[in-house]
Amino acid sequence: MSKDKTFRPKARLPRGFRDRSSLEIIQERGMLDAIRHVYENYGFEALETPIVEYADALGKFLPDQDRPNEGVFSFKDDDGQWLSLRYDLTAPLARYVAENQQKLPRPFRRYQIGTNFRNEKPGPGRFREFTQCDADTVGTTAPSADAEMLMMFADTLEAVGLKRGDYAIKLSSRRLLDVLLESAEVGAGDGKTRGIVLRAIDKLDRLGVRGVEALLGDGRKDESGDFTHGAKLSKPAIDAILRFVSAPPLDLPSWWQSVVPGQKSADATAALEELDEILKLVRQCGYEDRVRFDPGIVRGLDYYTSVVFEAQLAMPTRNNAGEDVIMGSVGGGGRYDDLVARFTGQPVPAVGFSIGVSRLAAALRAADEGSSPLVVVLTLDKNDVASSFRIAAELRAAGIRAEPYVGEGGMKAQLKYADRRGASVAVIEGDDERARGEVTLKDLARGAERAKSVESRADWIGERAAQTSTKRETLIEGVRAILGRKA
Amino acid sequence: MSKDKTFRPKARLPRGFRDRSSLEIIQERGMLDAIRHVYENYGFEALETPIVEYADALGKFLPDQDRPNEGVFSFKDDDGQWLSLRYDLTAPLARYVAENQQKLPRPFRRYQIGTNFRNEKPGPGRFREFTQCDADTVGTTAPSADAEMLMMFADTLEAVGLKRGDYAIKLSSRRLLDVLLESAEVGAGDGKTRGIVLRAIDKLDRLGVRGVEALLGDGRKDESGDFTHGAKLSKPAIDAILRFVSAPPLDLPSWWQSVVPGQKSADATAALEELDEILKLVRQCGYEDRVRFDPGIVRGLDYYTSVVFEAQLAMPTRNNAGEDVIMGSVGGGGRYDDLVARFTGQPVPAVGFSIGVSRLAAALRAADEGSSPLVVVLTLDKNDVASSFRIAAELRAAGIRAEPYVGEGGMKAQLKYADRRGASVAVIEGDDERARGEVTLKDLARGAERAKSVESRADWIGERAAQTSTKRETLIEGVRAILGRKA
């Protein structure tokens, strides 16, 4: 620590980071436990890779550049190698599989819950540190692996408390879209245009068909007057893409023929068969009400090679501003067959998905209750602090969260403290009580309510009414009675 | 991801970081849950500060330097400000308290379980990323707050499974030591010598009295021939320090008089009273068999201002090399009254402790069992994959961890997979079984044992003996019977 008394740093959070308080942590913990339980029950094994990886292993540092990609936080190790904070859990998984391939079962099934970092401009609800829950099956091309992911995703969302009908897992095929883009002369070679097209389709929900049409063509001016440049595709290409994302997918082959009439492609046939097999297994397992084909799903990430999917919430969520909004995606994933090949040159097929913890937690928040009630035991006799410690220990032994007051204030400060902590009960053992072998139990929420509802002159009546005395031996029962009234 | 097919990064973990596998994660999770439960039960609230902080807020970047301290990982934000990965949970807590002081209850009691980073040379068992569990009470000088920490520390160690007698919480006073050092003319002003003295005392356990004596004097040559420079104190100063750390602490005032005969100091008197009050409360609450005064405890950190304490294990722990060693400290803490003042100029008294997760987990490892048994359902009929999915779903619904095989291999590869996963049971539904309305259950561990114990010619008998058939409807009972035999 600084010995220089004149230098006082400002106590401030870094931009785009935040402190999280008890209520949020406890609600999230229940959610994470439920997710973990489903993943483990499905036979996925826990794995924890470090938060720090070599920048090149994350694919964020290419040899022809002098420093890593700016979207990740990076720094040099003392041996001159660039390290980065991971930005997702998939790139480290690829590194892990490439490094340990020989000793892993095949397929390798792992889950990871972890913190990721993005060096991006923060915004409302957009932080630079966030948690994701990933599950992946690595080392198989079988469509059953994809189907299992979709169904486990649905089971997970129900395990955390979403009701059937409140969400949908929507599935599409990047491979099919690639055939379409190629036939529309947006080759995979033209990475930039392809990126614009993918991002345009990704906005279908928000901008509608007309908005996407503009973005595929010359560009679009939004409400604020900002202009986004378009992909400048030809009219027939735009029409084909709009048919792709909007046509009702009745039976897959006929739908595909309506999108690109007369088109024959071995790739398209294989992609259609793959989708068909996945959807068949989904039906056979009874998940067709939760998982469905929706060609409007593209996912933002570059690395998907085939199936892509996303979980969308159908029910409204109250945001921080108190407005009810449709939150949309709470996570998604897909098949990525080339990530491990970056290291080894050998393709290793893989499929997985990721749940964004803060978005899902926000959607679930209303239903949760937070931490269990707290009892604060006042410490009035400085010569017998042990007595309040013993009372707190007894309460804890009975399963009640309790603490003795360990500050330096008097009775008033202690009651104020209990109030500020949101405690449910204060236990008071003053001289009078002690002489009678009793303790006073103060029902804090009740006192606060009464104090609000009566005139200040009559405050003491409210105070009295919220207090009860009980024999020292029946302390636990007395506290339980008050807590029971609240529940 | 890289589009440049010729660049293949090497798949490797950064130096000093590690991947953690399922067994370790699950064992640690049980431990963390137990710790969290005790902390919460004592009324400490969860708080999560970010992993990234401003370097100056951590006290690791002083205005007269051109970059932050090398012991922390640091990088520049895009606005030019230095960010660091936190190296402990105490410095961020001080930042949080300084920033939110007005709205916090006083005392403020929080716990945090989190990952920290140190940019130090890694070594065996010394990693650059590690987890700590901290609890702190901020805003009170009352000795009862210190005493509560000591007792909660003991409760926590028992909650994770240590037996009483297998550990001790040892307590000393940095304030008392400072009086001694001052009287021995090692003033607080001479930070360097004071540091050498603290580190020397900290090695008492390992080097014994003679080793510490050498380090307080001219220096010490270790077994490898390396020479450590000493503090070069005078003979009387060394003797006083050795009396301090070695004398049996019978009654505090007499012991202190024996250490520094004739010394009168208001600071010493206050420190002795503080210790006395803490130890009295510990006795009154019945923790005197777990918490004791031991002046050999100093703790390495600079910022402690008064009481310091450490939890030491008395029982041996098996290390990775299979040797039984006394691990020593699994955590510690103390009172630090100046950390918040770095920001505000106002002293905010605080006391807390930190448990090192990996050390404690290693000490507990032997007692744990790992994850629950896994069932792998073979997928033999590629035209009816749904059947193995349904079997897995039924097992999961019955609370049994189960997965269908989703790879591309045949029967042999599938059994090998189940084996490699450490599965307990393989469920096999081939054509024959299906025709009879049955499934075959293979007891994998049993098969493996038998295969080891018989000649290879007789292997098939072992294989047969480890298999049972059961009606499809009695699948769950059949699997439970095998799992029950193992338990």
Interface residues (C-beta under 8 A of the other chain):
Chain A: M1 S2 K3 D4 F7 R8 P9 K10 A11 R12 L13 P14 R15 F17 R18 D19 R20 S21 S22 I25 I26 E40 N41 Y42 G43 F44 E45 A46 L47 E48 T49 P50 I51 V52 E53 Y54 D56 A57 G59 L62 P63 D64 E70 F73 S74 F75 D77 D78 D79 Q81 L83 A94 R95 Y96 A98 E99 N100 P105 R106 P107 R109 T115 F117 N119 R128 E129 T137 G139 T140 T141 A142 S144 A145 A147 E148 M151 G191 K280 L281 Q284 C285 D302 Y303 D338 L339 R342 F343 T344 G345 S371 S372 L374 V376 T379 V385 A386 F389 R390 A392 A393 R396 R401 A402 E403 P404 V406 G407 E408 G409 Y417 R420 R421
Chain B: M1 S2 K3 D4 F7 R8 P9 K10 A11 R12 L13 P14 R15 F17 R18 D19 R20 S21 S22 I25 I26 E40 N41 Y42 G43 F44 E45 A46 L47 E48 T49 P50 I51 V52 E53 Y54 D56 A57 G59 L62 P63 E70 F73 S74 F75 D77 D78 D79 Q81 L83 A94 R95 Y96 A98 E99 N100 P105 R106 P107 R109 T115 F117 N119 R128 E129 T137 G139 T140 T141 A142 S144 A145 A147 E148 M151 G191 K280 L281 Q284 C285 D302 Y303 D338 L339 R342 F343 T344 G345 S371 S372 L374 V376 T379 V385 A386 F389 R390 A392 A393 R396 R401 A402 E403 P404 V406 G407 E408 G409 Y417 R420 R421
